[in-house]
Amino acid sequence: MYYSLIAQNISDYNIVWDTQSKNSSESMPCGGGDIGMNVWAENGDILFYFSRSGTFDESNTLLRLGRIRIRLSPNPFDGESFRQELQLEDGHVILKGKNGDISSDIRIWADVFNPVINVDIANNKNLKAEVFYENWRYQDRLLRKSESNQNSYKWAAPKDLAAKKDEISFDGNNILFYHRNQGETVFDATVKLQGLEEVKEQIYNPLENLTFGGIIEAKGLKPGGVSSGEYADTDYKAWKLESIKPQKDIHLKIQLHTEQTVNPANWKQTLYKPVQSDLKKNIAWWREFWNRSFICIQPTDKADKGFEIARNYQLFRYMLACNAYGQYPTKFNGGLFTYDPVHVDSTLAFTPDFRKWGGGTHTAQNQRLVYFPMLKSGDTDMMTSQFEFYNRILPAAELRSKVYWGHGGACFTEQIENFGLPNPSEYGWKRPGDFDKGMEYNAWLEYQWDTALEFCFMILEDNRYTGKDISKYLPLIENTLKFFDEHYQYLAKQRGRKALNEEGKLVLYPGSACETYKMAYNASSTIAALQTVGNCLLKLQEIQSDTTKRRYFTEFVNKIPDIEVREIDGHKAISPAWLWERINNVETPQLYPVFPWGIYGVGKPGLDIALNTWKYDKDVAKFRSHIGWKQDAIWAARLGLVDEAKDLVVEKLQNSDTRFPAFWGPGYDWTPDHNWGGSGMIALQEMLLQTAGEKILLLPCWDKSWDVHFKLHAPHNTTIECKLEKGKVTLLKVLPKERKKDIVFF
């Protein structure tokens, strides 16, 4: 069972520091289940921020739960020897300090199976410990100019908007802390703004009475008072637990709970139920996780760039696994690992809760890049939170279609709230009175509806890869497709007598090719999405066995227009759309038929057309980059451009500018930039393994001068382990064995 782990030796990629950090920007990620921590040592203190999936306040900021500071006396971390290590194989951070004849080992880890943080302190002598819980929300805080970019109000916050205070107190020998949403929330304001008050009770409300926090306990410690301080330009209060007497072994436990309850007493009742973490069970989970898949490049040369990017691939995959089972998907703009914003941008001296692009707001174009790589890495169990995000808000998307336009289908927007409505500021607080209530009054986002189809595609691909039952998501997929059918016929009838063109096809106008080619007529990215998702849906037995659905979706697919091919300097290339009015951003939707939709690529018809698009389209060349959510490395890999793909993936996955090498960013978003990491993962995977129909393309875009050993997943519960040494394949294991006949070597 464990041959892959032994072969890979994941511990080779552990990050080890032998000096303490200057500040939180030099922190190290640690987590599990749905908990994330930033761990660092500073001036002899051990510190960590901690976060949990789904902790949204009244304004939809994704709040950090606080900061822990640990100080030992006499202090082993004030001496000549220090070591901090992220132990990937166990999912833990270990800190070791030695000062003269005293030493201490500290293990920090999150329970994958329970919402619990554990800190195990082992001293060689009896030492005193002080544990501080530091919180900057000890009082209401008025949000300053630009600070509401952390929430759903963004640049248009109401006057005197404040971040509400937490409740914090000593509870016996423990510290109890929590935030409880009260009064009007941004959900209420958004529903009112968007004219949906009559159907408000039918819309999922994740903010009402949401209570989250936890309890901090450590046997042998007692309350030691409350003090004040300042860290990274933010004032805070600290609740201290201190040793009753010196101890060798100290176990600090932080038990967390998040729930929408009628009153705080109900929340506390669940919080106080004892939970015991099982260290061995957690280590076994991480070992199994690392055995699912890996990519190891130039394993004998740690100075080689290939080793570096493979290591950073593993590090980022670890960061994604820290929210394996969260109620909410990993946010593209920092996930659970943001730190003090002044260290990202010196002009943003805000609290540790700050991140650009909001907390409960999900930008679909960015989110998708976090989740696509989980198919080939075999981490499809981690995709559930993203699928459930859309399934929960399906009723709101259906209500938008019904209330605003009187037709069926589900209308999902690009900047979408965790309750399913467009972000209110992107929707527009100041709109013309007669402007379509279903539309966002926004030059970037108008008519940008098709990204939801990528998550529908992921669900269908999850089924194709694993055979998983996806019946609970079929209404989501069906109604997302149905929206385009019904809405574009509705719009055509607003313009004239006919709902379809003379060929019986839908007219996808006005549309949008990503956020870039605006007021588009038949955008290629939309057409490719509808064709791919429609055809994949039709292959499902559930649809084939339902005569009505089979007939409907067959007719629907036949109504989808063709992707436009144009000539550029005598070369046939994919057009962004049939027509468009303006260019508004720097995306490249003309290559979306390559990725994510896989219509063109290595081993598929029309590869020359896609290659011409890459080579001769001036916008494609102008927009090319490795930064942030840019997908050029992925497209180069899918087009078989070995040198270009290698160069771009090196730029993408090489060490970041921060101390922890996989904290890329801020790019277009924030640090750490998770869609930066996700797009890099996809590109590296595609260089090694692609599919064309039932064929498995092995090393389709790989520079054979790089030795590589990898294990990745393919459709139909297939795993491929391959080792390339000195240009030759020396190991190939394909399971199930009958799939080996489908391998095509490059």
C-alpha positions in Angstrom: 0.0 0.0 0.0 2.8 2.4 0.9 5.2 1.9 -2.0 4.5 5.3 -3.5 5.2 7.1 -0.2 8.5 5.3 0.3 9.5 6.0 -3.3 8.6 9.7 -3.1 10.0 10.3 0.4 7.7 13.2 1.1 9.9 14.4 4.0 12.5 15.5 1.4 10.1 18.5 0.8 9.8 19.5 4.5 10.5 23.2 5.2 13.1 23.7 7.9 14.1 27.1 9.4 17.0 27.5 11.8 16.3 31.1 12.7 13.2 32.8 14.1 11.0 35.0 12.1 10.8 38.8 11.9 7.0 38.9 11.8 3.8 37.0 10.7 4.7 37.3 7.0 7.5 34.8 7.7 5.0 32.3 9.1 4.5 28.6 8.1 1.1 27.0 7.3 -0.3 24.2 9.5 -3.7 22.7 9.6 -6.1 19.9 8.9 -9.8 19.2 8.5 -11.1 22.7 8.2 -8.5 24.6 10.3 -5.6 26.7 9.2 -2.8 28.2 11.3 0.2 30.5 10.5 2.9 29.5 12.9 6.1 31.4 13.6 8.6 32.2 16.4 9.5 35.8 17.2 11.8 37.1 19.9 11.6 33.9 21.8 7.8 33.6 21.7 5.8 31.0 19.7 2.9 32.5 17.9 0.2 31.4 15.6 -3.0 32.8 14.0 -5.8 30.3 13.6 -8.8 30.2 11.3 -11.6 28.0 10.4 -13.8 27.6 7.3 -17.1 29.4 7.5 -16.5 32.1 10.2 -18.3 35.0 8.5 -19.4 38.1 10.4 -22.3 40.4 9.8 -20.6 42.0 6.9 -19.4 38.7 5.5 -15.7 39.1 6.5 -14.0 35.8 7.0 -12.8 36.4 10.5 -9.6 35.0 11.9 -10.4 33.4 15.3 -7.4 35.0 17.1 -3.7 34.8 17.8 -2.0 32.5 20.3 1.3 33.5 22.0 3.3 30.9 24.0 6.1 31.9 26.3 8.2 29.5 28.4 10.3 30.5 31.5 13.2 30.0 31.6 12.9 30.2 27.9 14.5 27.5 25.7 13.7 29.7 22.6 16.0 32.5 23.8 19.2 30.6 23.3 21.7 29.4 20.7 19.7 26.6 19.0 16.4 26.9 17.1 14.6 24.7 14.6 11.1 25.0 13.0 10.0 22.3 10.6 6.8 21.7 8.6 6.6 17.9 8.7 4.5 17.2 5.7 4.3 13.4 6.3 2.5 14.0 9.6 0.8 17.4 8.8 2.5 19.0 11.8 4.8 21.9 12.7 7.6 21.1 15.1 9.6 23.8 17.0 12.7 23.0 18.9 14.6 25.4 21.2 17.7 25.0 23.3 19.1 27.5 25.7 22.0 26.3 27.9 20.8 23.2 29.7 17.1 23.6 29.0 15.3 22.5 25.8 11.8 22.2 24.5 10.0 20.5 21.7 6.6 21.8 20.6 4.3 20.0 18.2 1.4 22.1 16.7 -1.3 20.2 14.8 -5.0 20.4 13.8 -7.2 17.4 14.2 -8.4 16.3 10.7 -11.5 14.7 12.2 -12.6 17.2 14.9 -12.4 21.0 15.1 -9.5 20.9 17.6 -6.0 22.5 17.6 -3.4 20.7 19.7 -0.2 22.1 21.0 2.0 19.5 22.7 4.9 21.0 24.7 7.7 18.7 25.9 10.4 20.2 28.1 13.5 18.5 29.4 13.0 20.3 32.7 10.0 21.7 34.6 9.3 25.1 33.1 6.6 27.7 33.6 4.3 28.5 30.7 2.3 31.5 29.7 -0.4 31.2 27.0 -1.9 34.4 25.7 -5.1 34.5 23.6 -4.8 37.8 21.7 -7.8 39.4 20.1 -8.2 42.7 18.3 -12.0 42.5 18.2 -12.3 43.1 22.0 -14.5 46.1 21.1 -16.4 47.3 18.0 -14.0 48.7 15.4 -15.1 51.3 12.8 -13.9 50.2 9.4 -11.6 52.7 7.7 -11.4 53.7 4.1 -10.7 50.7 1.9 -10.9 48.3 4.9 -14.3 47.0 3.7 -12.6 45.3 0.8 -12.4 42.5 3.4 -16.2 42.1 3.3 -19.2 42.2 0.9 -19.6 45.9 1.0 -16.2 46.4 -0.7 -15.7 50.0 -1.8 -19.3 51.1 -1.0 -19.6 50.5 2.8 -22.4 52.3 4.6 -21.4 55.1 6.9 -20.0 54.1 10.3 -19.9 50.4 9.4 -18.1 48.6 12.2 -16.7 45.2 12.8 -18.6 44.0 15.9 -16.8 42.8 19.0 -16.3 39.3 20.2 -17.3 37.9 23.6 -14.2 36.8 25.5 -13.9 35.8 29.1 -12.3 33.4 31.5 -14.4 30.3 32.1 -13.0 28.5 35.1 -9.4 27.8 34.2 -10.2 28.2 30.5 -10.6 31.0 28.0 -14.0 31.2 26.2 -14.3 33.3 23.0 -16.9 33.7 20.3 -18.4 36.0 17.8 -22.2 36.0 17.3 -23.9 37.7 14.4 -26.7 40.0 15.5 -29.0 42.5 13.9 -29.1 43.3 10.2 -26.4 41.7 8.1 -25.2 42.3 4.6 -27.6 39.5 3.6 -30.6 41.6 4.6 -29.2 44.7 2.8 -28.5 42.7 -0.4 -31.9 41.1 -0.6 -33.5 44.5 -0.2 -31.2 46.1 -2.8 -31.9 43.4 -5.3 -35.7 43.5 -4.9 -36.1 40.0 -3.5 -37.8 40.7 -0.2 -40.9 38.9 -1.1 -39.0 35.6 -1.6 -36.4 36.3 1.2 -37.4 33.3 3.3 -36.6 31.0 0.3 -33.0 32.2 0.1 -30.3 30.5 2.1 -29.1 32.8 4.9 -25.7 31.7 6.2 -25.2 34.8 8.4 -28.2 34.9 10.7 -27.4 33.9 14.3 -24.1 32.4 13.1 -21.9 31.8 16.2 -18.3 30.7 16.1 -15.4 30.5 18.4 -14.0 28.1 20.9 -12.5 27.3 24.3 -8.8 27.2 25.2 -7.7 24.9 28.0 -4.5 23.5 29.4 -4.2 21.2 32.4 -2.1 22.8 35.1 -2.7 26.4 33.9 -4.9 29.0 35.5 -6.1 32.6 34.5 -3.4 35.2 34.8 -5.2 38.4 33.9 -5.9 40.6 30.9 -3.3 42.9 29.3 -3.1 45.2 26.2 -0.6 45.4 23.4 0.0 46.2 19.7 1.1 44.0 16.9 1.6 45.0 13.2 -0.2 48.4 13.8 -3.2 46.7 15.4 -4.0 47.0 19.1 -5.3 44.0 21.0 -6.1 42.6 24.4 -4.6 39.4 25.7 -6.2 36.9 28.0 -3.5 34.9 29.8 -3.3 31.4 31.2 -0.2 30.7 33.3 1.3 27.7 35.0 0.2 26.8 38.5 3.6 25.3 38.9 6.4 24.4 36.5 5.8 21.4 34.3 7.7 19.2 31.9 4.8 18.3 29.6 2.0 20.7 28.7 -0.9 20.1 26.4 -2.8 23.1 25.1 -6.1 22.3 23.4 -8.3 24.8 21.5 -11.7 23.3 20.7 -13.8 25.2 18.1 -17.4 25.2 17.2 -19.4 27.0 14.5 -23.2 26.9 14.3 -26.3 28.9 13.6 -28.2 28.7 16.9 -31.2 30.5 18.4 -29.1 31.6 21.4 -25.5 31.4 22.6 -26.4 28.8 25.2 -27.2 26.2 22.5 -23.8 26.9 20.9 -22.0 26.6 24.2 -23.8 23.3 24.9 -22.3 21.7 21.8 -18.9 23.4 22.3 -18.6 21.9 25.8 -19.0 18.3 24.6 -15.6 16.7 25.2 -13.6 15.8 22.1 -10.4 13.7 22.2 -7.9 13.9 19.4 -6.2 10.7 18.2 -2.7 11.5 17.1 -2.1 8.1 15.4 -5.3 8.3 13.5 -4.4 11.8 12.2 -0.9 10.7 11.2 -2.4 7.8 9.3 -4.7 10.2 7.4 -1.8 12.3 6.3 0.2 9.2 5.2 -2.8 8.0 3.2 -3.1 11.5 1.7 0.5 11.6 0.5 0.0 8.1 -1.0 -2.8 9.2 -3.3 -0.5 11.1 -5.6 2.8 13.0 -5.9 5.1 14.6 -8.4 8.8 14.4 -7.7 11.3 16.1 -10.2 15.1 15.8 -10.1 15.0 14.0 -6.8 18.8 13.7 -6.4 19.5 17.4 -7.1 18.0 19.7 -4.6 19.6 22.7 -6.2 17.7 22.1 -9.5 14.7 24.2 -10.4 12.8 21.0 -11.0 13.2 19.9 -7.4 12.0 23.3 -6.3 8.8 23.4 -8.3 8.0 19.8 -7.3 8.5 20.7 -3.6 6.3 23.8 -3.9 3.6 21.7 -5.7 3.6 19.4 -2.6 3.6 22.4 -0.2 0.6 23.9 -1.9 -1.3 20.6 -2.0 -0.7 20.4 1.7 -2.2 23.9 2.2 -5.3 22.8 0.2 -5.6 19.7 2.4 -5.9 21.9 5.5 -9.4 22.6 4.4 -10.2 19.1 3.1 -13.5 18.9 4.9 -14.6 22.5 5.5 -18.2 23.6 5.2 -17.0 26.2 2.7 -14.5 25.9 -0.1 -11.0 27.2 0.2 -11.0 30.9 -0.7 -8.8 31.8 -3.7 -7.6 35.0 -1.9 -5.6 33.5 0.9 -7.5 30.5 2.0 -7.0 30.0 5.8 -3.5 31.4 5.8 -3.7 35.2 5.5 -1.5 37.3 7.8 -1.2 40.9 8.8 -2.0 43.0 5.7 0.7 45.6 6.3 3.2 42.9 5.3 1.5 42.4 1.9 0.9 46.1 1.2 2.4 48.7 3.5 -0.5 51.1 2.9 -3.0 48.7 4.3 -2.4 48.9 8.1 -5.6 47.0 8.9 -6.4 44.1 11.3 -5.4 40.5 10.6 -9.0 39.9 9.3 -8.2 41.9 6.1 -7.9 40.5 2.7 -8.8 41.9 -0.7 -11.9 40.6 -2.6 -13.9 39.7 0.4 -14.6 36.8 2.7 -18.0 35.4 1.9 -17.8 36.6 -1.7 -16.6 34.0 -4.2 -15.1 35.0 -7.5 -15.9 31.9 -9.6 -13.1 32.4 -12.2 -10.6 32.3 -9.4 -12.2 29.6 -7.3 -12.3 27.1 -10.1 -8.5 27.0 -10.3 -8.2 26.0 -6.7 -10.4 22.9 -7.3 -9.6 21.6 -10.8 -6.2 20.1 -9.8 -7.9 17.8 -7.3 -9.1 15.5 -10.0 -5.7 14.4 -11.1 -4.2 14.5 -7.6 -6.9 12.1 -6.4 -8.3 14.5 -3.8 -11.9 14.5 -5.1 -13.2 14.1 -1.5 -11.9 17.6 -1.0 -14.1 19.0 -3.8 -17.3 18.4 -1.9 -17.3 21.8 -0.1 -17.1 23.6 -3.5 -19.9 21.4 -4.9 -22.1 22.0 -1.8 -21.5 25.7 -2.0 -23.3 25.8 -5.4 -25.9 23.2 -4.4 -26.9 25.3 -1.3 -27.4 28.4 -3.3 -29.2 26.8 -6.3 -32.7 28.0 -5.0 -31.4 31.6 -5.0 -30.2 31.3 -8.6 -33.5 29.8 -9.7 -35.4 32.6 -7.9 -33.3 35.2 -9.8 -34.5 33.7 -13.1 -38.1 33.4 -12.0 -38.6 36.7 -10.2 -36.7 38.9 -12.7 -37.5 37.3 -16.0 -40.3 34.9 -15.4 -38.5 31.8 -16.8 -36.7 28.7 -15.5 -33.1 27.8 -15.0 -30.5 29.0 -12.5 -28.7 32.3 -13.0 -25.4 32.3 -11.2 -23.2 35.4 -11.4 -19.4 35.7 -11.3 -18.9 37.6 -8.1 -21.4 35.6 -6.0 -22.1 35.7 -2.3 -22.3 32.7 -0.1 -26.1 33.1 -0.1 -26.3 33.0 -3.9 -26.9 36.6 -4.9 -24.5 38.9 -6.7 -22.1 40.9 -4.6 -24.1 44.0 -3.7 -21.4 46.5 -4.7 -20.7 44.8 -7.9 -24.5 44.7 -8.5 -24.5 48.4 -7.9 -26.0 50.5 -5.1 -26.6 53.4 -7.4 -28.4 52.1 -10.5 -30.8 53.6 -13.0 -34.3 53.1 -11.9 -35.3 51.3 -15.0 -32.2 49.1 -15.3 -32.9 45.3 -15.4 -33.1 44.1 -11.8 -31.5 40.8 -12.7 -28.4 42.4 -14.2 -25.3 43.7 -12.5 -24.7 47.3 -13.2 -21.0 46.6 -13.8 -18.8 46.9 -16.9 -16.7 43.9 -16.0 -19.5 41.5 -14.8 -22.5 42.2 -17.0 -23.7 39.0 -18.7 -20.8 37.0 -17.1 -22.8 33.9 -16.2 -21.0 30.9 -17.5 -18.3 30.2 -14.9 -20.8 28.1 -12.8 -20.7 25.6 -15.7 -17.1 24.9 -14.8 -18.2 23.6 -11.4 -20.9 21.6 -13.1 -18.1 20.1 -15.3 -16.0 19.3 -12.2 -19.0 17.4 -10.8 -19.3 15.4 -14.0 -15.6 14.8 -14.1 -15.7 13.6 -10.5 -18.2 11.0 -11.6 -16.0 10.1 -14.6 -12.9 9.8 -12.6 -14.3 8.0 -9.6 -17.7 6.6 -10.5 -19.1 8.6 -7.5 -22.9 9.0 -7.4 -23.6 12.6 -8.4 -27.4 12.4 -8.5 -27.8 15.0 -5.8 -26.1 17.5 -8.1 -28.1 16.8 -11.3 -30.7 19.5 -10.6 -27.8 22.0 -10.3 -26.2 21.0 -13.6 -29.6 20.7 -15.5 -30.8 24.1 -14.3 -27.5 25.9 -15.0 -27.7 24.7 -18.6 -31.5 25.4 -18.8 -30.9 29.0 -17.9 -28.9 29.7 -21.1 -31.6 28.0 -23.2 -34.5 29.9 -21.6 -32.8 33.2 -21.0 -31.3 33.7 -24.5 -34.6 32.8 -26.1 -36.3 35.3 -23.7 -33.8 38.0 -24.8 -34.3 37.2 -28.5 -38.0 37.6 -28.1 -37.4 41.0 -26.5 -35.6 42.1 -29.6 -37.8 40.6 -32.2 -40.3 37.9 -33.3 -38.0 34.9 -33.4 -36.3 33.1 -30.4 -33.7 31.3 -32.5 -31.6 32.2 -35.6 -32.4 31.0 -39.1 -30.4 27.7 -38.4 -32.5 27.0 -35.3 -29.5 28.0 -33.0 -29.5 30.0 -29.8 -28.2 33.6 -30.2 -26.0 34.1 -27.1 -26.2 37.9 -27.1 -25.5 40.0 -25.2 -22.8 37.8 -23.7 -19.4 38.0 -22.2 -16.2 36.2 -23.1 -14.9 36.1 -19.5 -14.6 39.7 -18.2 -12.6 40.7 -21.2 -14.6 40.7 -24.5 -17.8 42.5 -23.5 -21.2 42.7 -25.1 -20.1 39.6 -27.0 -22.2 37.8 -29.7 -21.7 34.0 -29.2 -18.7 34.0 -27.0 -16.4 31.0 -27.6 -15.9 30.4 -23.9 -19.7 30.2 -23.4 -20.2 28.0 -26.4 -17.5 25.6 -25.4 -18.9 25.4 -21.9 -22.4 24.6 -23.0 -21.2 22.1 -25.6 -19.0 20.2 -23.1 -21.3 20.2 -20.1 -24.3 19.4 -22.3 -22.7 16.4 -24.0 -21.2 15.1 -20.7 -24.6 15.3 -19.0 -26.2 13.4 -21.9 -23.8 10.5 -21.3 -25.1 9.9 -17.8 -27.4 6.8 -17.4 -29.8 8.9 -15.3 -30.4 11.2 -18.3 -30.4 8.4 -20.9 -33.1 6.5 -19.0 -35.3 9.6 -18.7 -37.0 10.0 -22.0 -38.1 13.6 -21.4 -34.7 14.8 -20.1 -32.8 12.9 -22.9 -35.0 14.6 -25.5 -34.7 18.0 -24.0 -30.9 18.1 -23.5 -30.4 16.5 -27.0 -32.4 19.3 -28.5 -30.5 21.8 -26.3 -27.1 20.7 -27.4 -28.2 20.8 -31.0 -29.2 24.5 -30.5 -25.8 25.6 -29.3 -24.0 27.6 -32.0 -20.5 26.7 -33.3 -17.2 28.2 -32.0 -16.1 30.9 -34.4 -12.8 30.3 -36.3 -11.3 33.4 -37.9 -8.2 34.1 -40.0 -5.2 35.9 -38.5 -2.4 36.6 -41.1 -3.6 33.7 -43.1 -3.8 31.3 -40.2 -7.1 29.8 -38.8 -7.5 30.6 -35.1 -10.2 30.5 -32.5 -12.1 33.8 -32.1 -13.1 35.1 -28.7 -16.6 35.5 -30.0 -18.4 36.1 -33.3 -18.5 39.8 -32.5 -17.8 42.0 -29.5 -18.0 45.7 -28.5 -15.0 46.3 -26.3 -12.1 44.7 -24.3 -12.4 45.2 -20.6 -9.8 42.9 -18.9 -6.8 40.8 -19.7 -8.2 37.2 -19.9 -7.8 34.9 -22.9 -11.2 33.2 -23.4 -10.3 32.2 -27.0 -8.2 29.5 -25.4 -10.9 28.2 -23.0 -11.8 25.6 -25.6 -8.3 24.2 -24.8 -8.7 24.5 -21.1 -10.9 23.9 -19.2 -13.1 22.5 -22.0 -10.7 20.2 -23.7 -12.2 20.5 -27.2 -8.8 21.2 -28.7 -5.4 19.8 -27.6 -2.8 17.2 -28.0 -4.3 14.1 -29.6 -7.5 15.9 -30.6 -8.8 17.3 -33.9 -8.0 20.9 -34.8 -4.8 21.2 -32.8 -3.3 23.4 -35.5 -6.2 25.9 -35.0 -5.5 26.1 -31.2 -1.8 26.4 -31.8 -2.4 29.3 -34.3 -4.4 31.0 -31.6 -1.5 30.8 -29.2 1.0 31.9 -31.8 -0.8 34.6 -33.9 -3.5 36.2 -31.8 -2.0 39.5 -30.6 -4.2 39.7 -27.5 -3.2 36.1 -26.5 0.4 37.2 -26.7 -0.2 40.5 -25.0 -2.1 39.0 -22.1 0.5 36.1 -21.5 1.9 35.9 -18.0 2.5 33.5 -15.1 1.1 35.8 -12.4 -1.9 35.0 -10.3 -4.8 33.3 -12.1 -3.2 33.4 -15.5 -3.6 30.1 -17.3 -0.9 30.3 -20.0 1.2 27.5 -18.5 -1.8 25.2 -18.6 -2.6 26.1 -22.3 1.1 25.6 -23.3 1.0 22.1 -21.7 -2.3 21.1 -23.4 -0.9 22.3 -26.7 2.2 20.2 -26.3 4.5 23.3 -26.3 7.3 21.7 -24.2 9.7 24.7 -23.9 7.0 27.2 -23.3 5.2 25.1 -20.7 8.4 24.4 -18.8 9.4 28.0 -18.7 5.9 29.2 -17.6 5.5 26.5 -14.9 8.9 27.3 -13.5 7.9 30.9 -13.2 4.6 29.9 -11.8 5.8 27.4 -9.1 9.2 28.7 -8.2 9.8 30.1 -4.7 7.6 33.0 -3.8 9.0 36.3 -2.5 7.9 35.3 1.1 9.8 33.1 3.5 7.4 30.2 3.0 8.0 29.3 -0.6 4.4 28.6 -1.5 2.9 31.9 -0.2 2.7 33.3 -3.7 1.1 36.7 -4.3 -0.5 39.1 -4.1 -0.9 38.8 -7.9 -4.3 40.2 -8.8 -5.8 39.1 -5.5 -4.0 38.6 -2.2 -1.2 36.7 -0.4 -1.1 33.7 -0.3 -2.7 33.6 -3.8 -4.4 30.2 -4.0 -5.5 30.5 -7.6 -1.8 31.2 -8.5 -0.9 27.9 -6.8 -3.9 26.0 -8.2 -3.2 27.0 -11.8 0.5 26.0 -11.3 -0.6 22.6 -10.1 -2.9 22.0 -13.1 -0.1 23.0 -15.5 2.4 20.6 -14.0 -0.1 17.8 -14.0 -1.0 18.4 -17.6 2.7 18.3 -18.7 2.8 14.8 -17.3 -0.6 13.3 -18.0 -3.5 14.2 -20.3 -6.5 12.3 -21.7 -8.0 12.2 -25.2 -11.2 10.2 -25.2 -10.3 6.9 -23.5 -6.6 7.4 -24.3 -4.2 8.3 -21.6 -1.4 10.5 -22.9 1.8 9.9 -21.0 4.4 12.7 -20.8 2.7 14.7 -23.5 4.5 17.9 -22.8 7.6 16.9 -20.8 11.2 17.9 -21.2 12.9 14.5 -21.0 16.1 16.1 -19.6 14.2 16.3 -16.3 14.0 13.1 -14.3 10.5 12.7 -12.8 8.6 10.2 -10.7 4.9 10.8 -10.4 1.6 9.2 -9.4 -1.5 10.8 -10.8 -5.2 9.9 -11.4 -7.1 9.4 -14.6 -10.8 8.7 -15.4 -12.4 5.4 -14.5 -10.6 4.9 -11.1 -7.3 4.8 -12.9 -3.9 5.6 -11.3 -0.7 5.9 -13.2 2.7 5.8 -11.5 5.6 6.5 -13.8 9.3 7.1 -13.4 11.4 8.7 -16.1 15.2 8.5 -15.7 17.7 9.8 -18.1 15.1 10.1 -20.8 13.7 6.6 -20.4 10.6 5.2 -18.6 12.0 2.9 -16.0 8.7 2.3 -14.1 5.1 2.2 -15.2 2.3 1.0 -12.9 -1.2 1.3 -14.2 -4.2 0.3 -12.1 -6.5 -1.3 -13.1 -4.1 -3.2 -15.3 -6.5 -3.3 -18.3 -6.1 0.4 -18.6 -2.5 0.0 -19.6 -3.6 -0.7 -23.2 -4.9 2.9 -23.3 -1.5 4.4 -22.6 0.0 6.5 -25.4 3.6 7.4 -25.0 5.1 10.7 -26.1 
